[in-house]
Amino acid sequence: MSQQKTENVVWHNQAVTAEQREEHKGHKACVLWYTGLSGSGKSTIANAVDKRLFELGVHTYLLDGDNVRHGLNGDLTFSDKDRVENIRRIGEVSKLFVESGLLISTAFISPFQSDRDMARDLLNQGQFIEVFVDTPIEVCEQRDPKGLYKKARSGEIKNFTGIDSTYEAPVNAEIHLQTVEQTIEQSVDQVVGYLQGEGIIKPL
């Protein structure tokens, strides 16, 4: 989707810096960008991580793919063109959250590597953490919590990722979760352990 640039606007610097907001909150700000097929467990794991971080006193917020399409992105379809715009908007919103000093999680299929790279490029080094929720499509279809794969196979849903629309799996994700081999709790431990190891949040 081509973006027409708004004219006659000027960027206004804020009196409180992003660094000051981080210091005030006691941890660094970043985006945990969960990507994976529908039914892979993105939202479940992202919610579990968010809950753990909240209990640790971390200032967080979670953007869920379905929830965002109820409001901010309610005008978008699931065509490739609108999927790109969906991720562009989420990337920009995530950037605002990071500038506010929050540790933000996003749970979106975000099937195209170029779009995930675009979101990464909006942020500073180390602020974009790609979390690949790696679940084979066969397992996702067995779970099929929303009945979407069944509808896609029958032709009721078009442009469905993994069926008739491409999913480009991350090659160098910062965090690689293999959900067939680990429990939700183990996945949460892996994500939180990474954040502690990188000095984003304080170790226990």
ABEGO torsion letter per residue (X at the ends): XBBBBBBGBBBBBBABBAAAAAAAAGBBBBBBBBBEBBGAGAAAAAAAAAAAAAAAGBBBBBBBAAAAAABAAAABBABAAAAAAAAAAAAAAAAAAAAAGBBBBBBBAGABAAAAAAAAAABBBGABBBBBBBBBAAAAAAAGAAGAAAAAAAGABBGBBGAABBBBBBAABABBBBAAABBAAAAAAAAAAAAAAAGABBBX
